[in-house]
Amino acid sequence: MRHILLARQPRKSRPGMTLAFMASTALLIAAPAFGQAPAGEDAPGPAGSTSGLTSDPEQAIRNALHHQIEAILASQPDYEALTPDTAVTFRSSIEPIQTKLSQWGKLEIVNPYPALRSGWYVYQVVFDNALVEWAVKPLDAQGKITGLAFKTLSLWSASNRKSPSPGTEDFLRRHIESLENGRPNYQEMTPGLARAVHQQLPGALNNIRQWGALKSITFLTVE
């Protein structure tokens, strides 16, 4: 199965949304306690540097997240970029966090269209070997992040990073556009797939309306 990350332009009345077409269901981080992961869940991570702040709050948060992930990968987490409480939590969790990141591989993409959930900016981040959901609280007056956590959505072997089969991205784009128009491209599907799409059409159309216009498709891996 191919993993494809879709970035969609948010509607004005809704925050940005990011989707992943995956074999497993995306696990969301519990909004009331992003700073403290439940037992058995991924531990919370650190916040980003104050460097690169902009007049756009979302871009500043994304820059901070990108910086901190790179810092952890370099085994030099930026504690000064955290509020004191967040830094204490992070220091107590640094070993499992670094273990996770060593499994994920090199950072590739921080999707620029986060979902906004209960005041948390939720990004899907692509690594060489993983798709990870990071939740970040807004920067404080000093430009420090007040909360950060993550959830591993999918892992794969680096050997599976192959090119997609010819035509698959074009088909996916046509299919999404056909849903946006309310007329699925059944003629391009096998009978079994066409029946499944027809059965799920009301929910799919509702999701498409909420997500807004398609912005980009990024190939992840083959499983």
C-alpha positions as CSV (number, residue, x, y, z in Angstrom):
1,M,0.0,0.0,0.0
2,R,1.2,3.5,-0.8
3,H,1.1,6.3,1.9
4,I,0.3,9.7,0.4
5,L,0.2,12.9,2.4
6,L,-2.3,15.4,1.3
7,A,-2.1,19.1,2.2
8,R,-5.3,20.9,1.8
9,Q,-6.0,24.7,1.9
10,P,-8.3,25.4,4.9
11,R,-11.6,27.2,4.5
12,K,-11.7,30.7,6.1
13,S,-14.1,29.5,8.7
14,R,-12.0,26.5,9.7
15,P,-8.3,26.0,10.6
16,G,-6.1,24.1,8.2
17,M,-6.3,20.4,7.9
18,T,-3.8,17.8,6.9
19,L,-4.7,14.3,5.8
20,A,-2.8,11.0,5.5
21,F,-4.1,8.2,3.5
22,M,-2.8,5.3,5.6
23,A,-3.4,1.7,6.4
24,S,-3.9,2.6,10.1
25,T,-6.2,5.2,11.6
26,A,-4.5,8.4,12.7
27,L,-4.2,8.6,16.5
28,L,-4.9,12.1,17.9
29,I,-3.2,13.5,21.0
30,A,-5.6,14.2,23.8
31,A,-6.1,18.0,23.8
32,P,-6.5,18.6,27.6
33,A,-3.1,17.1,28.4
34,F,-0.7,17.5,25.5
35,G,2.1,18.3,27.9
36,Q,1.7,14.9,29.7
37,A,1.3,11.9,27.5
38,P,-0.8,9.0,29.0
39,A,0.9,5.8,30.0
40,G,2.0,3.8,27.0
41,E,1.8,6.9,24.7
42,D,4.6,8.8,23.2
43,A,6.3,11.2,25.6
44,P,5.9,15.0,25.0
45,G,8.7,16.6,23.1
46,P,10.4,20.0,23.3
47,A,9.5,23.3,21.8
48,G,11.4,25.3,19.2
49,S,13.8,28.2,19.1
50,T,12.8,31.8,19.3
51,S,14.9,32.4,16.2
52,G,13.0,33.0,13.0
53,L,9.9,34.6,14.6
54,T,7.7,36.3,12.1
55,S,4.5,38.4,12.1
56,D,2.6,35.2,11.2
57,P,2.0,33.3,14.5
58,E,1.5,29.9,12.7
59,Q,4.7,30.3,10.7
60,A,6.6,31.2,13.9
61,I,5.2,28.0,15.6
62,R,6.2,25.9,12.6
63,N,9.7,27.4,12.5
64,A,10.1,26.7,16.2
65,L,8.9,23.1,15.8
66,H,11.3,22.5,12.8
67,H,14.2,24.0,14.8
68,Q,13.6,21.8,17.8
69,I,13.2,18.6,15.9
70,E,16.5,19.3,14.1
71,A,18.1,20.1,17.5
72,I,17.0,16.8,19.0
73,L,18.2,14.9,16.0
74,A,21.6,16.5,16.6
75,S,21.5,15.5,20.2
76,Q,21.4,19.1,21.3
77,P,17.8,19.9,22.4
78,D,17.2,23.6,22.8
79,Y,15.9,23.8,26.4
80,E,16.2,27.6,26.3
81,A,13.4,27.6,23.7
82,L,10.9,26.1,26.3
83,T,9.0,27.7,29.1
84,P,10.3,26.5,32.5
85,D,7.5,24.0,33.1
86,T,7.7,22.6,29.6
87,A,11.5,22.3,29.9
88,V,11.2,20.3,33.1
89,T,8.8,17.9,31.5
90,F,11.0,17.6,28.5
91,R,14.2,17.0,30.4
92,S,12.6,14.1,32.2
93,S,11.6,12.5,28.9
94,I,14.6,13.2,26.7
95,E,15.9,9.6,26.4
96,P,12.6,8.1,25.0
97,I,12.2,11.1,22.8
98,Q,15.6,10.7,21.3
99,T,15.1,6.9,20.9
100,K,11.9,7.7,18.9
101,L,13.6,10.2,16.7
102,S,16.5,7.8,16.0
103,Q,13.9,5.4,14.6
104,W,12.2,8.0,12.4
105,G,15.3,9.0,10.5
106,K,16.0,12.4,8.9
107,L,13.4,15.2,9.0
108,E,11.8,15.8,5.6
109,I,8.6,17.8,5.7
110,V,6.7,19.8,8.3
111,N,3.3,20.3,6.7
112,P,2.5,24.0,6.5
113,Y,-1.3,23.5,7.0
114,P,-1.9,22.5,10.7
115,A,-5.2,21.5,12.2
116,L,-6.2,23.7,15.2
117,R,-7.6,21.7,18.1
118,S,-8.5,23.3,21.4
119,G,-5.8,25.9,20.9
120,W,-3.1,23.4,19.8
121,Y,-1.5,23.6,16.4
122,V,-1.3,20.0,15.1
123,Y,1.2,19.2,12.3
124,Q,1.9,16.1,10.4
125,V,5.6,15.7,10.0
126,V,7.3,13.4,7.5
127,F,10.6,11.7,8.3
128,D,12.7,9.2,6.3
129,N,11.0,6.3,8.1
130,A,7.9,7.7,9.8
131,L,4.8,9.9,9.7
132,V,4.4,11.7,13.1
133,E,1.8,14.0,14.4
134,W,3.2,16.9,16.5
135,A,0.9,19.2,18.6
136,V,2.3,22.6,19.6
137,K,0.9,25.3,21.8
138,P,1.4,28.9,20.8
139,L,4.5,30.9,21.7
140,D,4.4,33.0,24.8
141,A,5.4,36.7,24.9
142,Q,9.1,35.7,25.0
143,G,8.7,33.5,21.9
144,K,8.8,30.2,23.8
145,I,6.5,27.3,23.3
146,T,4.3,26.5,26.3
147,G,3.5,22.9,25.3
148,L,4.5,20.2,22.8
149,A,3.7,16.5,22.3
150,F,3.8,13.9,19.5
151,K,2.1,10.7,18.3
152,T,3.8,8.3,15.9
153,L,1.2,7.6,13.2
154,S,3.1,5.2,10.9
155,L,6.6,3.6,10.7
156,W,8.2,1.9,7.6
157,S,11.5,0.5,6.6
158,A,13.8,2.8,4.7
159,S,14.1,0.1,2.0
160,N,10.4,0.8,1.2
161,R,11.1,4.4,0.1
162,K,10.5,3.6,-3.6
163,S,8.9,5.6,-6.3
164,P,5.1,5.4,-6.7
165,S,3.7,3.3,-9.6
166,P,3.2,5.4,-12.7
167,G,-0.2,7.0,-12.9
168,T,-1.2,6.6,-9.2
169,E,-0.7,10.2,-8.2
170,D,-2.6,11.4,-11.3
171,F,-5.5,9.0,-10.6
172,L,-5.6,10.2,-6.9
173,R,-5.7,13.8,-8.0
174,R,-8.5,13.1,-10.5
175,H,-10.4,11.2,-7.9
176,I,-10.2,14.0,-5.3
177,E,-11.2,16.5,-7.9
178,S,-14.2,14.4,-8.9
179,L,-15.3,14.2,-5.3
180,E,-14.9,18.0,-5.0
181,N,-17.3,18.3,-8.0
182,G,-19.7,15.8,-6.4
183,R,-19.3,13.3,-9.3
184,P,-16.9,10.4,-8.5
185,N,-14.9,9.1,-11.4
186,Y,-16.5,5.6,-11.2
187,Q,-15.4,4.8,-14.8
188,E,-11.8,4.7,-13.7
189,M,-12.5,2.2,-10.8
190,T,-12.8,-1.6,-10.6
191,P,-16.4,-2.7,-9.8
192,G,-15.5,-3.5,-6.2
193,L,-13.9,-0.1,-5.6
194,A,-16.7,1.7,-7.3
195,R,-19.2,0.0,-5.0
196,A,-17.2,0.9,-1.9
197,V,-16.8,4.5,-3.0
198,H,-20.6,4.8,-3.7
199,Q,-21.4,3.3,-0.3
200,Q,-19.2,5.8,1.5
201,L,-20.0,8.8,-0.8
202,P,-22.1,10.9,1.7
203,G,-19.3,10.9,4.3
204,A,-16.6,11.5,1.7
205,L,-18.4,14.5,0.3
206,N,-18.9,15.9,3.7
207,N,-15.2,15.6,4.5
208,I,-14.2,17.1,1.2
209,R,-16.4,20.2,1.9
210,Q,-14.8,20.6,5.3
211,W,-11.2,20.2,4.1
212,G,-11.3,22.8,1.4
213,A,-9.3,22.8,-1.9
214,L,-6.5,20.3,-2.5
215,K,-3.0,22.0,-2.3
216,S,-0.5,19.2,-2.8
217,I,0.2,15.4,-2.8
218,T,3.4,14.1,-1.4
219,F,4.4,10.4,-1.9
220,L,5.6,8.7,1.3
221,T,6.3,5.0,0.9
222,V,5.3,1.6,-0.4
223,E,4.1,-1.1,2.0
